[in-house]
């Protein structure tokens, strides 16, 4: 949002706006917004409009509409983390279902889900950013060491792909579809990560709580297995828990 607001302000300055009042006047006129003077309402409308415009601009950078943001090149860096959140994890303002934070009541599960969604984790996609490693080179250490190939260790890889968690993935009562950045859209990933994919079940109310508890437990287990694998003794000897290969 800060990026979108800053760029829009610079744009309006280029068109002659000399103050915030001028910026607001230009903005409302440009988007044909009709409303009474209400500072809170105006701020909300502006933020939502800027957010939509920013996302539309970012989507236009993709090779084609169905391509995942994972296909973005290393030089397409501006706002990448912001976009990951909005495309994969943002569940909208008007909820037509109970979201994870409404359903879960276990602190460990809530913490694990928050880490996943906010990017405050130790996946390579995040730690590589601290080390200023190119995004394409932030490969999953488990897959690299175990000969599974050089795959970027991002959130989607951990949830859907990484062989380290396949045994636990198979034990879930719901099927996790294997995503393909060339054919699965970001909206499909978002629908799964926000539980929307499971609203079509015969008894959604019955399964919703079960889904979130199982999914959050799976996410927590993924983080715990990663932390154990990344311990010095394990990374040097290659030891992993039984079933993780």
Secondary structure, DSSP 8 states (H G I E B T S, - for coil): -HHHHHHHHHHHHHTT--SHHHHHHHHHHHTT------HHHHHHHHHHHHHHHHHHHHHTTSSSTT--GGG--TT--TTHHHHHIIIII---SS-SS--HHHH---HHHHHHHHHHHHT-S--HHHHHHHTT--GGG-B-HHHHHTTS---B--HHIIIII-GGGHHHHHTSSS------TTTS-HHHHHHHHTTGGGTTSTTHHHHHHHHHHHHHHHHHHHHHHHHHHTSHHHHHH----TT--
